[in-house]
Amino acid sequence: MTSELDGESAPGRGYLLDNARAEAGERFVWLAELFDGVTRGHVDRLGVKAGSRVWEVGAGGPGIPEALAAAVGPTGHVLATDIDPSWLNAGHGYEVRRHDLAADPTPEPGTFDLVHARLVLVHVPDRARALATMAAALRPGGWLLVEDADTALQPLACLDDSGPAQRRANRLREAIRALLAGRGADLRYGRTLPRALRDAGLVDVAASGSFPVGGPACNHLEASTIRHVRAELLAAGLADDAEIDAHLAAIHAGELDLTLAPLISAWGRRPAEHPWSPG
């Protein structure tokens, strides 16, 4: 997950999970462990190959840009953008640019075979405009792949709400959801993606979901997320130090079967037979 909003880190302002903190790098590692295989499967199925041109939007960490660069080879091109590209590795087979999807124009309109964004649009205030910006980058016949969470569809940290540690985990997950909503995130956005892609003028739209339940990657991601937003939870009065410390201790002890909100992956194709008129 990465920021396409103002990267302010002060409580109550900007993107809650900004790239400026050390915990962001930890989160990128575990998000990659959980979801990069899902994303690569969709990318392969949509036909990315040697010579393809790909725009990775809100890239965050280097995992997907590096995988895309390997897929397109030296005859292709991967552009990786983020409002804060500090975690990206220029010179590793892909181009890095600073780009704010919420405000900046489409780079290289009408030229990309695939445009991809994961865990980005849910945080962007004008999601329709952001989708139009990405769709305008597609060549005729090119694919847009958007993956976003739907935390309202499955809001729990522990599906098995069997004891005090699990109930505490669920209270803290609810608190984080409250912080996200307060920053303008749409906690129901994932389920709307197929309709949003059709509204953006794309065809052959379809979607699927991924829902990891338990395991070390979920534990590590939860711990890094809690550390990332600890100051905001305390400032908002949504948790106290003792509660947060007890939750982190339970994670470290392996007492919880932690899960995530479903990741909804949706894809659609720019029509090849009609002139394109981006909104």
VOVEX-212966 format. One record per residue: residue in three letters; x, y, z of N, C-alpha, C in turn; residue number from 1. Coordinates in steps of 0.02 Angstrom, whole numbers, plus 50000, padded with zeros to 5 digits. Each point is the difference from the previous one (the first is absolute). Layout:
<bados>
  rest    n_u    n_v    n_w   ca_u   ca_v   ca_w    c_u    c_v    c_w   nr
   Ala      X      Y      Z      X      Y      Z      X      Y      Z  NUM
...
</bados>
This chain:
<bados>
  rest    n_u    n_v    n_w   ca_u   ca_v   ca_w    c_u    c_v    c_w   nr
   Met  50043  49940  50000  49957  50060  50000  50044  50062  50000    1
   Thr  49978  50050  49965  50039  50061  49996  49955  50060  49999    2
   Ser  50030  50058  50003  49962  50062  50003  49991  50032  49933    3
   Glu  49940  50020  49984  49987  50045  49944  49968  50064  50026    4
   Leu  50009  50012  50065  49976  50061  50031  50059  50037  50031    5
   Asp  49986  50058  50027  50050  50037  50037  50030  49955  50054    6
   Gly  50066  49994  50002  50033  49954  50046  50008  50029  50070    7
   Glu  49957  50045  50023  50005  50026  50068  49996  49943  50050    8
   Ser  50039  50003  50052  50000  49948  50051  49969  50023  50065    9
   Ala  49982  50063  50007  49970  50024  50062  49932  49969  50009   10
   Pro  49980  49983  50063  49935  49971  50011  49945  50044  49971   11
   Gly  49953  49967  49966  49941  50035  49974  50009  50030  49932   12
   Arg  50060  49994  49969  50011  50031  49935  50034  49950  49953   13
   Gly  49986  50008  49935  50036  49963  49950  49983  49926  50000   14
   Tyr  50044  49962  49968  49991  49928  49991  50024  49964  50063   15
   Leu  49957  49958  50028  50015  49968  50063  50063  49956  49997   16
   Leu  50007  49962  49946  50055  49952  49994  50052  50026  49951   17
   Asp  50027  50059  50015  50045  50034  49954  50066  49963  49993   18
   Asn  50037  50017  49946  50064  49967  49985  50058  50026  50040   19
   Ala  49990  50053  50039  50057  50034  50031  50028  49963  50061   20
   Arg  49962  49953  50027  50022  49967  50061  50033  49933  49984   21
   Ala  50044  49978  50045  50035  49937  49990  49952  49941  49995   22
   Glu  49943  50004  50036  49952  49945  49998  49971  49990  49930   23
   Ala  50002  50052  49958  49974  49992  49932  50039  49947  49963   24
   Gly  50066  49999  50007  50041  49950  49967  49983  49930  50024   25
   Glu  49987  49992  50065  49980  49935  50026  49933  49979  49970   26
   Arg  49953  50047  49997  49935  49983  49972  50005  49979  49927   27
   Phe  50043  50033  49961  50008  49982  49930  50025  49927  49994   28
   Val  50045  49980  50044  50027  49932  49998  49944  49949  50010   29
   Trp  49958  50012  50051  49949  49950  50016  49940  50004  49954   30
   Leu  49984  50058  49975  49948  50005  49949  50022  49962  49937   31
   Ala  50065  50007  49983  50026  49963  49943  49994  49925  50011   32
   Glu  50018  49977  50060  49995  49929  50015  49929  49974  49993   33
   Leu  49952  50041  50020  49930  49978  49998  49968  50006  49932   34
   Phe  50018  50053  49962  49960  50016  49941  50038  50003  49934   35
   Asp  50066  50000  50001  50036  50005  49936  49984  49941  49954   36
   Gly  49992  49941  50028  49983  49942  49959  49932  50008  49967   37
   Val  49953  50029  50036  49933  50014  49972  50006  50048  49942   38
   Thr  50036  50055  50012  50008  50051  49948  50036  49972  49939   39
   Arg  50054  49963  50010  50037  49973  49944  49958  49952  49959   40
   Gly  49956  49962  50034  49956  49955  49963  49954  50037  49954   41
   His  49971  50056  50024  49957  50041  49957  50039  50032  49942   42
   Val  50059  50025  50016  50042  50032  49949  50017  49950  49944   43
   Asp  50019  49940  50020  50017  49949  49949  49939  49983  49958   44
   Arg  49942  49993  50031  49940  49981  49964  49978  50055  49951   45
   Leu  50014  50062  50017  49981  50056  49957  50050  50012  49943   46
   Gly  50052  49959  49997  50042  49999  49941  50062  50044  50001   47
   Val  50023  50020  50060  50063  50037  50002  50057  49953  49981   48
   Lys  50042  50022  49954  50053  49957  49973  50058  50044  49977   49
   Ala  50049  49968  49972  50059  50037  49974  49977  50054  49951   50
   Gly  50024  50061  50012  49983  50056  49958  49940  50040  50023   51
   Ser  49964  49978  50051  49942  50037  50024  50021  50065  50036   52
   Arg  49954  50048  49999  50008  50062  50036  49950  50001  50058   53
   Val  50026  50011  50061  49958  49995  50060  50011  50061  50044   54
   Trp  49945  50026  50027  50004  50054  50051  49976  49971  50066   55
   Glu  50044  49999  50050  49984  49978  50068  49987  50063  50042   56
   Val  49937  50009  50020  49978  50062  50033  50002  49992  50076   57
   Gly  50029  50049  50034  50004  49996  50073  50039  49939  50021   58
   Ala  50059  49991  49971  50035  49936  50005  50020  49982  50072   59
   Gly  50017  50050  50041  50021  49985  50068  50068  49968  50001   60
   Gly  50002  49933  50010  50062  49963  50001  50020  49974  49932   61
   Pro  50058  49968  49995  50027  49980  49935  49976  49933  49973   62
   Gly  49962  49961  50038  49985  49932  49980  49966  49994  49933   63
   Ile  49943  50034  49991  49963  49995  49937  50038  50033  49943   64
   Pro  50028  50060  50008  50039  50028  49944  50056  49954  49976   65
   Glu  50035  49967  50046  50054  49955  49980  49972  49940  49963   66
   Ala  49944  49973  50023  49969  49943  49966  49977  50020  49930   67
   Leu  49971  50059  49995  49978  50024  49934  50059  50010  49954   68
   Ala  50054  50029  50026  50059  50011  49959  50029  49934  49974   69
   Ala  49998  49948  50042  50024  49935  49977  49954  49972  49946   70
   Ala  49935  50013  50005  49953  49973  49951  50006  50035  49933   71
   Val  50010  50066  49999  50001  50036  49936  50069  49999  49968   72
   Gly  50053  49988  50039  50067  49994  49973  50027  50066  49973   73
   Pro  50057  49997  49969  50034  50061  49976  49963  50034  49943   74
   Thr  49956  49965  49966  49963  50032  49945  49935  50033  50024   75
   Gly  49982  49990  50062  49941  50032  50029  50018  50059  50043   76
   His  49949  50026  50035  50011  50058  50043  49951  49997  50058   77
   Val  50026  50011  50061  49959  50004  50060  50011  50068  50032   78
   Leu  49946  50037  50009  50001  50064  50035  49968  49989  50068   79
   Ala  50038  50012  50054  49976  49993  50068  49994  50069  50031   80
   Thr  49940  50019  50022  49990  50067  50027  49973  49996  50071   81
   Asp  50012  50053  50037  49974  50007  50068  50007  50073  50019   82
   Ile  49957  50023  50044  50008  50067  50026  50063  50006  50043   83
   Asp  50021  49943  50030  50063  49996  50037  50037  49937  49977   84
   Pro  50043  50007  49949  50033  49941  49971  50063  49977  50036   85
   Ser  50008  50019  50063  50064  49988  50034  50014  49926  50012   86
   Trp  49950  49957  49997  50011  49928  50010  50013  49963  49934   87
   Leu  49999  50036  49944  50011  49969  49935  50074  50005  49981   88
   Asn  50022  49953  49957  50071  49994  49983  50011  50018  49927   89
   Ala  50014  50063  49987  50016  50020  49931  50061  49962  49975   90
   Gly  49997  49980  49937  50055  49962  49972  49993  49925  50005   91
   His  49943  49976  50027  49988  49928  50006  49953  49975  49946   92
   Gly  50006  50029  49940  49962  49976  49944  49934  50037  49989   93
   Tyr  49986  50050  50040  49939  50039  49992  50014  50074  50014   94
   Glu  49959  50042  49970  50006  50072  50010  49960  50021  50061   95
   Val  50027  50046  50039  49967  50026  50060  49984  50073  49990   96
   Arg  49937  50019  50014  49981  50071  49998  49956  50015  50060   97
   Arg  50005  50062  50024  49952  50024  50049  49937  50021  49962   98
   His  49942  49976  50023  49937  50016  49967  49944  49995  50051   99
   Asp  49958  50052  50002  49943  50002  50045  49937  49985  49958  100
   Leu  49974  49940  50008  49941  49979  49961  49941  50045  50012  101
   Ala  49996  50030  50059  49944  50043  50017  50002  50068  49966  102
   Ala  50059  50019  49972  50007  50068  49974  50035  50004  49933  103
   Asp  50046  49955  49986  50042  50007  49940  49967  49970  49938  104
   Pro  50019  50024  49941  49971  49973  49938  50026  49930  49985  105
   Thr  49968  49968  49951  50020  49934  49978  50069  50003  49967  106
   Pro  50047  49958  50023  50064  49997  49965  49994  49957  49936  107
   Glu  50026  50024  49946  50003  49962  49938  49932  49970  49981  108
   Pro  49950  50043  49988  49933  49975  49986  49998  49953  49940  109
   Gly  49956  49950  50005  49986  49955  49944  50057  49954  49980  110
   Thr  50046  49984  50046  50059  49963  49980  50012  49935  50038  111
   Phe  49963  49986  50053  50016  49943  50043  49956  49940  49985  112
   Asp  50031  49940  50002  49964  49937  49992  49964  49981  50064  113
   Leu  50028  50019  50057  49970  49987  50066  50014  50058  50046  114
   Val  49948  50020  50037  50008  50047  50056  49974  49965  50062  115
   His  50038  50001  50054  49983  49963  50061  50007  50044  50061  116
   Ala  49952  49995  50046  50004  50033  50065  49973  49952  50053  117
   Arg  50037  49993  50055  49977  49956  50054  49999  50039  50066  118
   Leu  49943  49999  50033  49991  50033  50065  50018  50074  49996  119
   Val  49975  50031  49947  50013  50071  49988  49935  50040  49998  120
   Leu  49954  49981  49957  49941  50043  49987  49955  50008  50061  121
   Val  50000  49951  50044  49958  50005  50060  50016  50063  50040  122
   His  50060  50026  49992  50022  50058  50039  49996  50065  49960  123
   Val  49983  49998  49936  50000  50060  49959  49932  50033  50004  124
   Pro  49997  50066  50012  49934  50032  50008  49956  49996  49938  125
   Asp  50026  50017  49942  49961  49998  49938  50018  49937  49962  126
   Arg  49968  49944  50018  50018  49935  49971  49982  49996  49927  127
   Ala  49944  50030  49980  49980  49998  49930  50052  50036  49956  128
   Arg  50024  50057  50023  50051  50036  49962  50064  49959  49997  129
   Ala  50019  49968  50055  50060  49960  50000  49995  49942  49951  130
   Leu  49942  49968  49998  49989  49945  49952  50005  50026  49928  131
   Ala  49971  50059  49988  50003  50029  49933  50072  50015  49980  132
   Thr  50040  50023  50047  50071  50014  49987  50036  49936  49979  133
   Met  49986  49945  50036  50033  49937  49983  49974  49972  49934  134
   Ala  49934  50003  49989  49971  49974  49939  50026  50037  49939  135
   Ala  50012  50065  50007  50025  50040  49944  50070  49981  49980  136
   Ala  50036  49965  50044  50068  49978  49984  50002  49938  49957  137
   Leu  49943  49965  49993  49998  49937  49964  50000  50010  49925  138
   Arg  50036  49957  49965  49992  49997  49927  49934  49964  49985  139
   Pro  49973  50006  49940  49941  49961  49983  50013  49925  50009  140
   Gly  49956  49968  50037  50009  49930  50017  50039  49987  50063  141
   Gly  50029  50053  50030  50038  49991  50062  49955  49988  50060  142
   Trp  50030  49972  50053  49962  49979  50059  50016  50044  50060  143
   Leu  49948  50015  50039  50008  50033  50065  49984  49948  50054  144
   Leu  50046  49989  50046  49992  49954  50056  50004  50040  50064  145
   Val  49945  50001  50038  49996  50037  50062  49984  49951  50056  146
   Glu  50038  50003  50055  49991  49956  50057  49993  50042  50063  147
   Asp  49944  49992  50035  49989  50039  50061  49964  49958  50052  148
   Ala  50011  50017  50062  49968  49965  50056  49928  50025  50009  149
   Asp  49961  49957  50031  49933  50019  50022  49995  49981  50074  150
   Thr  50020  50047  50043  50003  49986  50071  49931  49998  50033  151
   Ala  49950  50028  49966  49932  49994  50027  49970  49932  49985  152
   Leu  50023  49967  49947  49975  49934  49982  50022  49949  50052  153
   Gln  50060  50007  50026  50025  49956  50052  50042  50042  50048  154
   Pro  49970  50025  50054  50035  50049  50042  50042  49972  50057  155
   Leu  50001  49935  50010  50031  49971  50059  50074  49986  49990  156
   Ala  50038  50005  50054  50069  49977  50001  50004  49926  50015  157
   Cys  49955  49975  50043  49996  49929  50018  49930  49975  49985  158
   Leu  49994  49956  49952  49935  49972  49984  49974  49958  50058  159
   Asp  50045  49965  50035  49982  49959  50058  50003  50044  50062  160
   Asp  49945  50034  50015  49997  50048  50055  49989  49963  50066  161
   Ser  50052  49961  50020  49989  49949  50052  50024  50020  50069  162
   Gly  50036  50055  50007  50027  50017  50065  50018  50073  50005  163
   Pro  50026  50022  50057  50015  50072  50009  50053  50026  49952  164
   Ala  50050  49959  49984  50052  50024  49954  49971  50010  49930  165
   Gln  49957  49955  49979  49968  50007  49934  49953  50060  49998  166
   Arg  49963  50009  50054  49954  50057  50001  50038  50066  50002  167
   Arg  50056  50001  50035  50043  50060  50000  50026  50014  49930  168
   Ala  50022  49948  49965  50023  50009  49931  49946  50030  49956  169
   Asn  49939  49977  50009  49944  50025  49959  49983  50072  50018  170
   Arg  50006  50018  50065  49989  50070  50019  50052  50045  49968  171
   Leu  50062  49979  50000  50053  50041  49970  49992  50005  49925  172
   Arg  49978  49945  49966  49987  50004  49929  49944  50050  49986  173
   Glu  49948  49999  50042  49946  50049  49991  50026  50071  50009  174
   Ala  50046  50009  50048  50028  50067  50011  50040  50023  49939  175
   Ile  50038  49955  49970  50038  50019  49940  49953  50017  49943  176
   Arg  49946  49963  49993  49951  50016  49949  49970  50069  50011  177
   Ala  49989  50018  50063  49974  50067  50016  50050  50054  49980  178
   Leu  50065  49987  50012  50051  50048  49979  50001  50008  49924  179
   Leu  49997  49943  49964  50000  50003  49927  49941  50039  49974  180
   Ala  49941  49986  50027  49940  50035  49978  50006  50075  50013  181
   Gly  50031  50018  50057  50010  50070  50016  50047  50035  49952  182
   Arg  50043  49962  49966  50046  50029  49950  49970  49999  49930  183
   Gly  49937  49977  49993  49968  50001  49935  50001  49934  49962  184
   Ala  50026  49947  50030  50000  49935  49966  49929  49974  49994  185
   Asp  49985  49967  49945  49935  49968  49988  50007  49927  50018  186
   Leu  49974  49980  50058  50009  49933  50025  49959  49948  49963  187
   Arg  49957  50021  49954  49959  49955  49960  50021  50002  49926  188
   Tyr  50057  50028  49985  50017  50014  49931  50013  49937  49959  189
   Gly  50030  49950  50030  50018  49941  49962  49943  49970  49961  190
   Arg  49941  49995  50032  49943  49969  49967  49973  50040  49941  191
   Thr  50018  50064  49996  49974  50043  49947  50045  49999  49937  192
   Leu  50056  49966  50003  50048  50005  49945  49972  49979  49932  193
   Pro  49964  49944  49994  49975  49984  49933  49957  50055  49970  194
   Arg  49955  50028  50040  49958  50055  49974  50043  50060  49984  195
   Ala  50049  50016  50042  50043  50058  49988  50039  49993  49934  196
   Leu  50023  49939  49985  50036  49990  49937  49953  50008  49941  197
   Arg  49939  49975  50005  49953  50010  49945  49984  50073  49991  198
   Asp  49991  50036  50056  49986  50072  49997  50058  50038  49968  199
   Ala  50060  49973  50005  50059  50032  49970  50006  49984  49925  200
   Gly  49952  49962  49973  49999  49986  49929  50034  49935  49979  201
   Leu  50018  49958  50049  50034  49938  49984  49950  49944  49986  202
   Val  50023  49949  49964  49958  49943  49982  50034  49936  50023  203
   Asp  49964  49944  49993  50025  49934  50022  50021  50002  50074  204
   Val  49959  50033  50040  50015  50010  50071  49984  49937  50039  205
   Ala  50044  49981  50045  49989  49944  50046  50040  50013  50063  206
   Ala  49989  49957  50051  50035  50011  50064  50004  49934  50038  207
   Ser  50046  49998  50049  50005  49944  50046  50025  50027  50067  208
   Gly  50000  49957  50051  50021  50021  50067  50052  49953  50029  209
   Ser  50042  50027  50045  50050  49962  50036  49995  50016  50074  210
   Phe  50004  49948  50041  49982  50009  50070  50046  49957  50044  211
   Pro  50061  50025  50016  50045  49961  50042  49976  49996  50072  212
   Val  50007  49942  50030  49978  49988  50069  50056  49967  50038  213
   Gly  50032  50036  50045  50050  49972  50044  50068  49992  49968  214
   Gly  50050  49987  50042  50067  49988  49978  50048  50057  50017  215
   Pro  50065  49987  49995  50051  50049  50020  49994  50066  49963  216
   Ala  49985  50000  49935  49997  50064  49963  49944  50044  50027  217
   Cys  49942  49971  50015  49946  50039  50029  50020  50028  50068  218
   Asn  50036  49960  50040  50023  50023  50065  50048  50058  49994  219
   His  50049  49993  49956  50050  50053  49992  49968  50064  49973  220
   Leu  49954  49993  49952  49966  50059  49973  49960  50035  50054  221
   Glu  49964  49962  50041  49961  50030  50054  50045  50038  50048  222
   Ala  50055  49970  50020  50045  50033  50048  50029  50064  49971  223
   Ser  50022  49998  49938  50029  50061  49971  49947  50054  49990  224
   Thr  49938  49980  49984  49946  50049  49992  49984  50033  50067  225
   Ile  49995  49959  50052  49985  50028  50067  50055  50048  50021  226
   Arg  50062  49982  49989  50055  50046  50018  49997  50064  49958  227
   His  49981  49992  49937  49996  50058  49955  49949  50051  50025  228
   Val  49942  49977  50023  49945  50045  50017  49992  50009  50076  229
   Arg  50048  49977  50038  49993  50003  50073  49987  50071  50024  230
   Ala  50039  50048  49977  49991  50069  50023  49931  50027  49984  231
   Glu  49973  49982  49941  49934  50023  49980  49945  49967  50042  232
   Leu  50008  49936  50016  49952  49967  50044  49998  50033  50069  233
   Leu  50059  50015  50027  50003  50032  50066  49971  50071  49997  234
   Ala  50019  50038  49949  49977  50069  49995  49924  50004  49993  235
   Ala  49970  49952  49966  49928  50000  49990  49962  49970  50059  236
   Gly  50036  49973  50049  49966  49969  50057  49967  49934  49983  237
   Leu  50024  49968  49947  49970  49936  49978  50033  49940  50033  238
   Ala  50056  50009  50032  50035  49946  50035  50048  50032  50049  239
   Asp  50024  49960  50048  50052  50024  50045  50062  49957  49993  240
   Asp  50054  50022  50032  50064  49964  49992  49995  49928  50023  241
   Ala  49965  49988  50056  49995  49933  50027  49965  49953  49950  242
   Glu  49947  50024  49969  49963  49959  49953  50042  49985  49938  243
   Ile  50036  50050  49975  50042  49989  49941  50057  49952  50017  244
   Asp  50032  50010  50058  50055  49955  50019  49976  49929  50008  245
   Ala  49941  49990  50030  49973  49933  50008  49986  49967  49933  246
   His  49974  50039  49952  49986  49973  49934  50065  49980  49965  247
   Leu  50051  50042  50003  50064  49983  49969  50031  49939  50032  248
   Ala  49993  49993  50065  50026  49941  50035  49963  49936  49978  249
   Ala  49934  50005  49991  49961  49942  49978  50020  49980  49929  250
   Ile  50013  50050  49957  50024  49984  49933  50067  49964  50003  251
   His  50046  50027  50040  50067  49971  50005  49997  49929  50028  252
   Ala  49953  49986  50045  49993  49934  50030  49964  49950  49955  253
   Gly  49975  50023  49943  49965  49956  49955  49931  49978  50024  254
   Glu  49967  50043  50039  49936  49982  50030  49940  50014  49954  255
   Leu  50012  50036  49945  49944  50025  49959  50003  49972  49930  256
   Asp  49943  49984  49972  49994  49983  49929  49974  50062  49964  257
   Leu  50047  50043  49981  49982  50064  49972  49984  49995  49926  258
   Thr  49955  50042  49978  49981  50000  49930  49995  50072  49975  259
   Leu  49985  50007  49936  49996  50065  49968  49932  50008  49966  260
   Ala  49986  50062  49982  49942  50011  49957  50012  49969  49932  261
   Pro  49947  49979  49965  50009  49973  49933  50031  50051  49953  262
   Leu  50047  49977  49959  50028  50040  49946  49959  49984  49938  263
   Ile  49965  50049  49973  49961  49992  49939  50042  50021  49941  264
   Ser  50011  49955  49953  50038  50015  49939  49950  50005  49942  265
   Ala  50000  50056  49966  49954  50011  49944  50039  50023  49939  266
   Trp  49978  49978  49941  50036  50018  49939  49951  50015  49944  267
   Gly  50021  50044  49956  49960  50018  49942  50046  50025  49944  268
   Arg  49974  49998  49939  50040  50015  49940  49974  50063  49966  269
   Arg  50047  50041  49978  49981  50057  49959  49976  49975  49933  270
   Pro  49942  50021  49977  49975  49975  49935  50049  50017  49944  271
   Ala  50010  49951  49956  50046  50010  49945  49966  50030  49939  272
   Glu  49933  49997  49999  49964  50018  49938  49972  50070  50001  273
   His  50007  50037  50056  49971  50067  50004  50053  50051  50019  274
   Pro  49995  50060  49975  50044  50054  50023  49992  50010  50075  275
   Trp  50053  50017  50033  50000  50009  50073  49990  50073  50018  276
   Ser  49953  50013  50044  49987  50067  50024  50000  50000  50075  277
   Pro  50059  50007  50032  50004  49998  50073  49961  50058  50030  278
   Gly  49971  49986  50060  49961  50051  50035  50044  50052  50032  279
</bados>
